[in-house]
Amino acid sequence: MVDKIKVVVAALLVVAGIVAFHYFTDKLLIVRVLAVFGGLIAGGLLFLTTAWGQQFKVYALEAVGEARKVVWPTRKETLQTTAIVFVFVVIMALFLWVVDASLLWIVKKLIGRGEL
């Protein structure tokens, strides 16, 4: 039950930061932005003290660990793949343009608007 209360209070802190941003329209923008960040940070820190927050922290750390295991392509592989995609897009664009122009020509002939 305590965790649920903490989660609600954390959400209220975030909402309070957003409300403060809109309430203090006559203040400097930096003060308003700091109010939002303050609400987010306070709410986030309070959320991390709950069981759900701890589970999220473990999940996030595992996700970062898995992302570090990814073998990223080299610059050469990236450029080659990008070039292949661009060439394919150009070929498909030309093909679709030819199909569209052909269908337009056929329809014009069928309805009698094209020159014979």
N, CA, C and O atoms as a GROMACS GRO file, in nm:
protein
  464
    1MET      N    1   0.082  -0.119   0.000
    1MET     CA    2   0.000   0.000   0.000
    1MET      C    3   0.087   0.126   0.000
    1MET      O    4   0.053   0.226  -0.063
    2VAL      N    5   0.200   0.119   0.071
    2VAL     CA    6   0.289   0.234   0.079
    2VAL      C    7   0.346   0.266  -0.060
    2VAL      O    8   0.361   0.382  -0.096
    3ASP      N    9   0.378   0.160  -0.138
    3ASP     CA   10   0.432   0.182  -0.271
    3ASP      C   11   0.331   0.254  -0.361
    3ASP      O   12   0.368   0.341  -0.439
    4LYS      N   13   0.204   0.217  -0.349
    4LYS     CA   14   0.102   0.282  -0.430
    4LYS      C   15   0.091   0.430  -0.395
    4LYS      O   16   0.076   0.515  -0.484
    5ILE      N   17   0.100   0.461  -0.268
    5ILE     CA   18   0.094   0.601  -0.224
    5ILE      C   19   0.215   0.677  -0.278
    5ILE      O   20   0.202   0.790  -0.324
    6LYS      N   21   0.333   0.614  -0.272
    6LYS     CA   22   0.453   0.679  -0.324
    6LYS      C   23   0.441   0.705  -0.474
    6LYS      O   24   0.483   0.810  -0.523
    7VAL      N   25   0.384   0.609  -0.547
    7VAL     CA   26   0.368   0.627  -0.692
    7VAL      C   27   0.272   0.742  -0.720
    7VAL      O   28   0.297   0.823  -0.810
    8VAL      N   29   0.164   0.750  -0.645
    8VAL     CA   30   0.068   0.860  -0.663
    8VAL      C   31   0.135   0.993  -0.631
    8VAL      O   32   0.117   1.090  -0.705
    9VAL      N   33   0.210   0.999  -0.523
    9VAL     CA   34   0.279   1.124  -0.487
    9VAL      C   35   0.383   1.160  -0.593
    9VAL      O   36   0.399   1.277  -0.627
   10ALA      N   37   0.453   1.060  -0.646
   10ALA     CA   38   0.550   1.086  -0.752
   10ALA      C   39   0.481   1.144  -0.875
   10ALA      O   40   0.531   1.239  -0.936
   11ALA      N   41   0.367   1.088  -0.912
   11ALA     CA   42   0.292   1.141  -1.025
   11ALA      C   43   0.244   1.284  -0.996
   11ALA      O   44   0.246   1.369  -1.085
   12LEU      N   45   0.202   1.308  -0.873
   12LEU     CA   46   0.158   1.444  -0.837
   12LEU      C   47   0.274   1.543  -0.841
   12LEU      O   48   0.253   1.660  -0.876
   13LEU      N   49   0.394   1.500  -0.808
   13LEU     CA   50   0.511   1.589  -0.819
   13LEU      C   51   0.537   1.626  -0.964
   13LEU      O   52   0.569   1.741  -0.995
   14VAL      N   53   0.524   1.530  -1.053
   14VAL     CA   54   0.542   1.560  -1.195
   14VAL      C   55   0.434   1.656  -1.242
   14VAL      O   56   0.463   1.752  -1.313
   15VAL      N   57   0.312   1.630  -1.203
   15VAL     CA   58   0.202   1.719  -1.241
   15VAL      C   59   0.222   1.858  -1.181
   15VAL      O   60   0.194   1.958  -1.246
   16ALA      N   61   0.271   1.864  -1.058
   16ALA     CA   62   0.297   1.993  -0.994
   16ALA      C   63   0.401   2.073  -1.072
   16ALA      O   64   0.389   2.195  -1.085
   17GLY      N   65   0.504   2.007  -1.124
   17GLY     CA   66   0.603   2.076  -1.205
   17GLY      C   67   0.542   2.132  -1.332
   17GLY      O   68   0.575   2.244  -1.373
   18ILE      N   69   0.454   2.056  -1.394
   18ILE     CA   70   0.390   2.103  -1.517
   18ILE      C   71   0.294   2.218  -1.486
   18ILE      O   72   0.287   2.316  -1.560
   19VAL      N   73   0.219   2.206  -1.377
   19VAL     CA   74   0.128   2.313  -1.336
   19VAL      C   75   0.207   2.439  -1.305
   19VAL      O   76   0.166   2.549  -1.342
   20ALA      N   77   0.319   2.425  -1.237
   20ALA     CA   78   0.403   2.541  -1.205
   20ALA      C   79   0.451   2.609  -1.333
   20ALA      O   80   0.461   2.732  -1.338
   21PHE      N   81   0.482   2.531  -1.436
   21PHE     CA   82   0.526   2.588  -1.564
   21PHE      C   83   0.417   2.679  -1.620
   21PHE      O   84   0.446   2.788  -1.670
   22HIS      N   85   0.293   2.636  -1.613
   22HIS     CA   86   0.184   2.714  -1.669
   22HIS      C   87   0.136   2.825  -1.575
   22HIS      O   88   0.084   2.927  -1.620
   23TYR      N   89   0.155   2.804  -1.445
   23TYR     CA   90   0.110   2.904  -1.348
   23TYR      C   91   0.201   3.027  -1.348
   23TYR      O   92   0.153   3.139  -1.337
   24PHE      N   93   0.330   3.006  -1.358
   24PHE     CA   94   0.426   3.116  -1.352
   24PHE      C   95   0.459   3.170  -1.491
   24PHE      O   96   0.576   3.173  -1.531
   25THR      N   97   0.357   3.211  -1.564
   25THR     CA   98   0.380   3.262  -1.699
   25THR      C   99   0.453   3.395  -1.700
   25THR      O  100   0.513   3.432  -1.800
   26ASP      N  101   0.448   3.467  -1.588
   26ASP     CA  102   0.515   3.597  -1.583
   26ASP      C  103   0.662   3.585  -1.543
   26ASP      O  104   0.734   3.685  -1.544
   27LYS      N  105   0.708   3.467  -1.509
   27LYS     CA  106   0.848   3.446  -1.470
   27LYS      C  107   0.934   3.414  -1.592
   27LYS      O  108   0.882   3.389  -1.701
   28LEU      N  109   1.064   3.414  -1.572
   28LEU     CA  110   1.156   3.379  -1.680
   28LEU      C  111   1.133   3.234  -1.724
   28LEU      O  112   1.093   3.149  -1.645
   29LEU      N  113   1.158   3.209  -1.850
   29LEU     CA  114   1.137   3.075  -1.904
   29LEU      C  115   1.226   2.973  -1.833
   29LEU      O  116   1.184   2.859  -1.811
   30ILE      N  117   1.348   3.012  -1.797
   30ILE     CA  118   1.439   2.918  -1.732
   30ILE      C  119   1.382   2.873  -1.598
   30ILE      O  120   1.398   2.757  -1.560
   31VAL      N  121   1.316   2.963  -1.526
   31VAL     CA  122   1.256   2.927  -1.397
   31VAL      C  123   1.142   2.829  -1.420
   31VAL      O  124   1.126   2.733  -1.344
   32ARG      N  125   1.063   2.852  -1.523
   32ARG     CA  126   0.951   2.763  -1.553
   32ARG      C  127   1.000   2.625  -1.594
   32ARG      O  128   0.944   2.524  -1.553
   33VAL      N  129   1.105   2.621  -1.676
   33VAL     CA  130   1.160   2.493  -1.720
   33VAL      C  131   1.222   2.419  -1.601
   33VAL      O  132   1.206   2.298  -1.589
   34LEU      N  133   1.290   2.492  -1.515
   34LEU     CA  134   1.348   2.429  -1.395
   34LEU      C  135   1.238   2.371  -1.305
   34LEU      O  136   1.260   2.270  -1.239
   35ALA      N  137   1.122   2.435  -1.302
   35ALA     CA  138   1.011   2.381  -1.222
   35ALA      C  139   0.967   2.246  -1.278
   35ALA      O  140   0.940   2.152  -1.202
   36VAL      N  141   0.960   2.236  -1.411
   36VAL     CA  142   0.921   2.109  -1.473
   36VAL      C  143   1.027   2.002  -1.443
   36VAL      O  144   0.995   1.891  -1.401
   37PHE      N  145   1.155   2.038  -1.465
   37PHE     CA  146   1.262   1.941  -1.438
   37PHE      C  147   1.266   1.903  -1.290
   37PHE      O  148   1.290   1.787  -1.257
   38GLY      N  149   1.243   1.999  -1.203
   38GLY     CA  150   1.240   1.969  -1.060
   38GLY      C  151   1.130   1.869  -1.026
   38GLY      O  152   1.152   1.776  -0.949
   39GLY      N  153   1.012   1.890  -1.083
   39GLY     CA  154   0.902   1.795  -1.060
   39GLY      C  155   0.934   1.658  -1.115
   39GLY      O  156   0.905   1.557  -1.051
   40LEU      N  157   0.994   1.653  -1.235
   40LEU     CA  158   1.030   1.524  -1.294
   40LEU      C  159   1.136   1.452  -1.210
   40LEU      O  160   1.125   1.332  -1.186
   41ILE      N  161   1.237   1.525  -1.168
   41ILE     CA  162   1.344   1.463  -1.090
   41ILE      C  163   1.292   1.416  -0.954
   41ILE      O  164   1.321   1.304  -0.911
   42ALA      N  165   1.215   1.502  -0.886
   42ALA     CA  166   1.162   1.464  -0.755
   42ALA      C  167   1.068   1.344  -0.768
   42ALA      O  168   1.074   1.251  -0.687
   43GLY      N  169   0.983   1.347  -0.869
   43GLY     CA  170   0.892   1.234  -0.890
   43GLY      C  171   0.967   1.108  -0.926
   43GLY      O  172   0.934   1.000  -0.876
   44GLY      N  173   1.068   1.121  -1.012
   44GLY     CA  174   1.148   1.004  -1.051
   44GLY      C  175   1.223   0.943  -0.935
   44GLY      O  176   1.226   0.821  -0.920
   45LEU      N  177   1.284   1.027  -0.852
   45LEU     CA  178   1.357   0.976  -0.736
   45LEU      C  179   1.263   0.908  -0.636
   45LEU      O  180   1.297   0.805  -0.577
   46LEU      N  181   1.146   0.966  -0.618
   46LEU     CA  182   1.050   0.903  -0.527
   46LEU      C  183   1.001   0.770  -0.586
   46LEU      O  184   0.984   0.673  -0.514
   47PHE      N  185   0.979   0.767  -0.718
   47PHE     CA  186   0.935   0.644  -0.783
   47PHE      C  187   1.039   0.533  -0.768
   47PHE      O  188   1.004   0.417  -0.750
   48LEU      N  189   1.168   0.569  -0.774
   48LEU     CA  190   1.273   0.469  -0.762
   48LEU      C  191   1.280   0.405  -0.623
   48LEU      O  192   1.342   0.300  -0.607
   49THR      N  193   1.216   0.467  -0.525
   49THR     CA  194   1.216   0.407  -0.391
   49THR      C  195   1.108   0.302  -0.375
   49THR      O  196   1.100   0.235  -0.272
   50THR      N  197   1.023   0.285  -0.477
   50THR     CA  198   0.917   0.184  -0.470
   50THR      C  199   0.967   0.053  -0.529
   50THR      O  200   1.073   0.048  -0.592
   51ALA      N  201   0.890  -0.053  -0.508
   51ALA     CA  202   0.926  -0.184  -0.565
   51ALA      C  203   0.920  -0.178  -0.717
   51ALA      O  204   1.005  -0.235  -0.786
   52TRP      N  205   0.817  -0.109  -0.770
   52TRP     CA  206   0.807  -0.095  -0.916
   52TRP      C  207   0.927  -0.017  -0.970
   52TRP      O  208   0.978  -0.049  -1.077
   53GLY      N  209   0.970   0.083  -0.897
   53GLY     CA  210   1.085   0.163  -0.939
   53GLY      C  211   1.213   0.079  -0.941
   53GLY      O  212   1.296   0.093  -1.031
   54GLN      N  213   1.228  -0.007  -0.842
   54GLN     CA  214   1.346  -0.094  -0.839
   54GLN      C  215   1.344  -0.194  -0.954
   54GLN      O  216   1.447  -0.223  -1.015
   55GLN      N  217   1.225  -0.248  -0.985
   55GLN     CA  218   1.213  -0.338  -1.099
   55GLN      C  219   1.246  -0.265  -1.229
   55GLN      O  220   1.314  -0.321  -1.316
   56PHE      N  221   1.200  -0.141  -1.242
   56PHE     CA  222   1.230  -0.062  -1.361
   56PHE      C  223   1.380  -0.035  -1.371
   56PHE      O  224   1.436  -0.039  -1.480
   57LYS      N  225   1.443  -0.008  -1.258
   57LYS     CA  226   1.587   0.020  -1.257
   57LYS      C  227   1.664  -0.103  -1.304
   57LYS      O  228   1.755  -0.091  -1.386
   58VAL      N  229   1.628  -0.220  -1.254
   58VAL     CA  230   1.694  -0.345  -1.296
   58VAL      C  231   1.672  -0.367  -1.446
   58VAL      O  232   1.765  -0.402  -1.518
   59TYR      N  233   1.549  -0.347  -1.491
   59TYR     CA  234   1.517  -0.364  -1.633
   59TYR      C  235   1.600  -0.268  -1.719
   59TYR      O  236   1.654  -0.309  -1.822
   60ALA      N  237   1.609  -0.142  -1.678
   60ALA     CA  238   1.684  -0.042  -1.755
   60ALA      C  239   1.832  -0.078  -1.761
   60ALA      O  240   1.895  -0.064  -1.866
   61LEU      N  241   1.888  -0.124  -1.650
   61LEU     CA  242   2.030  -0.162  -1.648
   61LEU      C  243   2.054  -0.284  -1.737
   61LEU      O  244   2.156  -0.291  -1.806
   62GLU      N  245   1.961  -0.379  -1.736
   62GLU     CA  246   1.975  -0.495  -1.823
   62GLU      C  247   1.964  -0.454  -1.970
   62GLU      O  248   2.035  -0.508  -2.055
   63ALA      N  249   1.876  -0.360  -2.000
   63ALA     CA  250   1.860  -0.313  -2.138
   63ALA      C  251   1.988  -0.244  -2.186
   63ALA      O  252   2.030  -0.263  -2.301
   64VAL      N  253   2.051  -0.166  -2.100
   64VAL     CA  254   2.177  -0.101  -2.136
   64VAL      C  255   2.285  -0.207  -2.158
   64VAL      O  256   2.365  -0.196  -2.251
   65GLY      N  257   2.288  -0.307  -2.074
   65GLY     CA  258   2.385  -0.416  -2.090
   65GLY      C  259   2.366  -0.490  -2.221
   65GLY      O  260   2.464  -0.524  -2.288
   66GLU      N  261   2.241  -0.515  -2.259
   66GLU     CA  262   2.214  -0.582  -2.386
   66GLU      C  263   2.251  -0.493  -2.504
   66GLU      O  264   2.300  -0.542  -2.606
   67ALA      N  265   2.228  -0.364  -2.492
   67ALA     CA  266   2.262  -0.272  -2.600
   67ALA      C  267   2.414  -0.267  -2.622
   67ALA      O  268   2.460  -0.246  -2.734
   68ARG      N  269   2.489  -0.287  -2.517
   68ARG     CA  270   2.635  -0.287  -2.530
   68ARG      C  271   2.686  -0.413  -2.601
   68ARG      O  272   2.796  -0.413  -2.655
   69LYS      N  273   2.605  -0.519  -2.600
   69LYS     CA  274   2.645  -0.643  -2.666
   69LYS      C  275   2.623  -0.639  -2.817
   69LYS      O  276   2.673  -0.725  -2.890
   70VAL      N  277   2.548  -0.541  -2.863
   70VAL     CA  278   2.515  -0.533  -3.006
   70VAL      C  279   2.642  -0.506  -3.086
   70VAL      O  280   2.723  -0.421  -3.049
   71VAL      N  281   2.657  -0.579  -3.195
   71VAL     CA  282   2.770  -0.555  -3.286
   71VAL      C  283   2.721  -0.458  -3.392
   71VAL      O  284   2.642  -0.495  -3.479
   72TRP      N  285   2.768  -0.336  -3.385
   72TRP     CA  286   2.723  -0.233  -3.478
   72TRP      C  287   2.800  -0.245  -3.609
   72TRP      O  288   2.917  -0.284  -3.609
   73PRO      N  289   2.735  -0.213  -3.722
   73PRO     CA  290   2.805  -0.222  -3.851
   73PRO      C  291   2.915  -0.117  -3.861
   73PRO      O  292   2.911  -0.012  -3.797
   74THR      N  293   3.014  -0.150  -3.944
   74THR     CA  294   3.121  -0.055  -3.966
   74THR      C  295   3.071   0.058  -4.056
   74THR      O  296   2.962   0.050  -4.112
   75ARG      N  297   3.151   0.161  -4.068
   75ARG     CA  298   3.114   0.275  -4.153
   75ARG      C  299   3.096   0.229  -4.298
   75ARG      O  300   3.002   0.271  -4.366
   76LYS      N  301   3.186   0.142  -4.344
   76LYS     CA  302   3.179   0.094  -4.482
   76LYS      C  303   3.050   0.015  -4.505
   76LYS      O  304   2.983   0.034  -4.606
   77GLU      N  305   3.015  -0.073  -4.410
   77GLU     CA  306   2.892  -0.151  -4.424
   77GLU      C  307   2.768  -0.062  -4.424
   77GLU      O  308   2.674  -0.085  -4.499
   78THR      N  309   2.770   0.040  -4.340
   78THR     CA  310   2.658   0.133  -4.333
   78THR      C  311   2.642   0.208  -4.464
   78THR      O  312   2.530   0.221  -4.515
   79LEU      N  313   2.753   0.257  -4.519
   79LEU     CA  314   2.745   0.331  -4.645
   79LEU      C  315   2.700   0.241  -4.760
   79LEU      O  316   2.622   0.283  -4.845
   80GLN      N  317   2.750   0.117  -4.763
   80GLN     CA  318   2.709   0.025  -4.869
   80GLN      C  319   2.559  -0.006  -4.860
   80GLN      O  320   2.490  -0.007  -4.961
   81THR      N  321   2.511  -0.032  -4.741
   81THR     CA  322   2.370  -0.062  -4.723
   81THR      C  323   2.283   0.058  -4.760
   81THR      O  324   2.179   0.042  -4.824
   82THR      N  325   2.326   0.177  -4.721
   82THR     CA  326   2.252   0.298  -4.755
   82THR      C  327   2.249   0.318  -4.906
   82THR      O  328   2.145   0.355  -4.961
   83ALA      N  329   2.361   0.295  -4.972
   83ALA     CA  330   2.366   0.310  -5.118
   83ALA      C  331   2.271   0.211  -5.185
   83ALA      O  332   2.200   0.248  -5.279
   84ILE      N  333   2.269   0.088  -5.139
   84ILE     CA  334   2.179  -0.013  -5.196
   84ILE      C  335   2.033   0.030  -5.179
   84ILE      O  336   1.953   0.016  -5.271
   85VAL      N  337   2.000   0.083  -5.063
   85VAL     CA  338   1.863   0.127  -5.039
   85VAL      C  339   1.827   0.242  -5.132
   85VAL      O  340   1.718   0.243  -5.189
   86PHE      N  341   1.917   0.340  -5.149
   86PHE     CA  342   1.889   0.451  -5.238
   86PHE      C  343   1.871   0.406  -5.382
   86PHE      O  344   1.781   0.453  -5.451
   87VAL      N  345   1.956   0.315  -5.428
   87VAL     CA  346   1.944   0.264  -5.565
   87VAL      C  347   1.811   0.192  -5.581
   87VAL      O  348   1.743   0.211  -5.682
   88PHE      N  349   1.773   0.111  -5.486
   88PHE     CA  350   1.646   0.040  -5.494
   88PHE      C  351   1.529   0.138  -5.497
   88PHE      O  352   1.434   0.117  -5.572
   89VAL      N  353   1.535   0.243  -5.417
   89VAL     CA  354   1.427   0.342  -5.414
   89VAL      C  355   1.414   0.411  -5.549
   89VAL      O  356   1.303   0.433  -5.597
   90VAL      N  357   1.528   0.445  -5.610
   90VAL     CA  358   1.524   0.511  -5.742
   90VAL      C  359   1.466   0.416  -5.847
   90VAL      O  360   1.383   0.457  -5.928
   91ILE      N  361   1.509   0.291  -5.845
   91ILE     CA  362   1.457   0.193  -5.941
   91ILE      C  363   1.306   0.175  -5.923
   91ILE      O  364   1.232   0.172  -6.021
   92MET      N  365   1.261   0.163  -5.799
   92MET     CA  366   1.118   0.146  -5.773
   92MET      C  367   1.040   0.270  -5.814
   92MET      O  368   0.929   0.259  -5.866
   93ALA      N  369   1.096   0.388  -5.791
   93ALA     CA  370   1.028   0.511  -5.830
   93ALA      C  371   1.012   0.517  -5.982
   93ALA      O  372   0.905   0.553  -6.032
   94LEU      N  373   1.116   0.482  -6.054
   94LEU     CA  374   1.108   0.480  -6.200
   94LEU      C  375   1.006   0.377  -6.247
   94LEU      O  376   0.927   0.405  -6.336
   95PHE      N  377   1.008   0.259  -6.189
   95PHE     CA  378   0.913   0.154  -6.226
   95PHE      C  379   0.770   0.200  -6.203
   95PHE      O  380   0.684   0.184  -6.290
   96LEU      N  381   0.743   0.256  -6.086
   96LEU     CA  382   0.608   0.301  -6.055
   96LEU      C  383   0.566   0.418  -6.145
   96LEU      O  384   0.449   0.430  -6.181
   97TRP      N  385   0.661   0.504  -6.183
   97TRP     CA  386   0.630   0.613  -6.275
   97TRP      C  387   0.591   0.558  -6.412
   97TRP      O  388   0.497   0.607  -6.474
   98VAL      N  389   0.663   0.457  -6.459
   98VAL     CA  390   0.631   0.396  -6.588
   98VAL      C  391   0.494   0.329  -6.583
   98VAL      O  392   0.414   0.343  -6.675
   99VAL      N  393   0.466   0.256  -6.475
   99VAL     CA  394   0.336   0.191  -6.461
   99VAL      C  395   0.225   0.295  -6.457
   99VAL      O  396   0.122   0.279  -6.523
  100ASP      N  397   0.244   0.400  -6.380
  100ASP     CA  398   0.143   0.506  -6.369
  100ASP      C  399   0.120   0.574  -6.504
  100ASP      O  400   0.005   0.594  -6.544
  101ALA      N  401   0.228   0.608  -6.574
  101ALA     CA  402   0.214   0.674  -6.704
  101ALA      C  403   0.145   0.581  -6.804
  101ALA      O  404   0.064   0.627  -6.884
  102SER      N  405   0.177   0.453  -6.800
  102SER     CA  406   0.114   0.356  -6.891
  102SER      C  407  -0.035   0.344  -6.862
  102SER      O  408  -0.117   0.346  -6.954
  103LEU      N  409  -0.070   0.331  -6.736
  103LEU     CA  410  -0.212   0.322  -6.700
  103LEU      C  411  -0.287   0.449  -6.737
  103LEU      O  412  -0.401   0.442  -6.782
  104LEU      N  413  -0.225   0.564  -6.719
  104LEU     CA  414  -0.288   0.690  -6.758
  104LEU      C  415  -0.312   0.693  -6.908
  104LEU      O  416  -0.418   0.734  -6.954
  105TRP      N  417  -0.213   0.651  -6.984
  105TRP     CA  418  -0.226   0.649  -7.130
  105TRP      C  419  -0.339   0.554  -7.173
  105TRP      O  420  -0.419   0.587  -7.260
  106ILE      N  421  -0.345   0.434  -7.110
  106ILE     CA  422  -0.449   0.337  -7.143
  106ILE      C  423  -0.587   0.392  -7.110
  106ILE      O  424  -0.680   0.378  -7.190
  107VAL      N  425  -0.602   0.454  -6.993
  107VAL     CA  426  -0.732   0.508  -6.953
  107VAL      C  427  -0.774   0.620  -7.047
  107VAL      O  428  -0.891   0.630  -7.084
  108LYS      N  429  -0.679   0.705  -7.086
  108LYS     CA  430  -0.712   0.813  -7.179
  108LYS      C  431  -0.758   0.756  -7.313
  108LYS      O  432  -0.851   0.809  -7.373
  109LYS      N  433  -0.696   0.651  -7.360
  109LYS     CA  434  -0.737   0.586  -7.485
  109LYS      C  435  -0.876   0.528  -7.472
  109LYS      O  436  -0.959   0.539  -7.562
  110LEU      N  437  -0.903   0.465  -7.358
  110LEU     CA  438  -1.033   0.402  -7.338
  110LEU      C  439  -1.148   0.501  -7.332
  110LEU      O  440  -1.257   0.472  -7.381
  111ILE      N  441  -1.125   0.618  -7.273
  111ILE     CA  442  -1.233   0.716  -7.262
  111ILE      C  443  -1.234   0.813  -7.379
  111ILE      O  444  -1.319   0.902  -7.385
  112GLY      N  445  -1.141   0.798  -7.472
  112GLY     CA  446  -1.143   0.879  -7.593
  112GLY      C  447  -1.082   1.015  -7.582
  112GLY      O  448  -1.108   1.101  -7.666
  113ARG      N  449  -1.003   1.040  -7.483
  113ARG     CA  450  -0.938   1.171  -7.467
  113ARG      C  451  -0.798   1.174  -7.525
  113ARG      O  452  -0.742   1.281  -7.547
  114GLY      N  453  -0.741   1.058  -7.547
  114GLY     CA  454  -0.606   1.055  -7.602
  114GLY      C  455  -0.609   1.066  -7.753
  114GLY      O  456  -0.707   1.028  -7.817
  115GLU      N  457  -0.502   1.120  -7.811
  115GLU     CA  458  -0.494   1.131  -7.956
  115GLU      C  459  -0.469   0.995  -8.016
  115GLU      O  460  -0.393   0.916  -7.960
  116LEU      N  461  -0.531   0.966  -8.127
  116LEU     CA  462  -0.514   0.836  -8.192
  116LEU      C  463  -0.403   0.838  -8.291
  116LEU      O  464  -0.376   0.737  -8.356
   0.00000   0.00000   0.00000
